[in-house]
């Protein structure tokens, strides 16, 4: 019984990794800018382009998707 439980628990790990990568990939494909999702549309309309650009730079959204992994704290924590 213990062998069965360990086998099932170890089988969950690759499944969770695959699901995580699929969700990340699908979210990366969604149209739009995360800034537009974070802010109220009316408040976003009042901001100038330079203010929106400053927000994108603050959150690290001004780089291409491949470079955004460098901006995440978890990657900084890894040796």
Secondary structure, 3 states (H helix, E strand, C coil): CHHHHHHHHHHHHHHHHHHHHHHHHHHHHCCCCHHHHHCCHHHHHHCCHHHHHHHHHHCCCCCCHHHHHHHCHHHHHCC
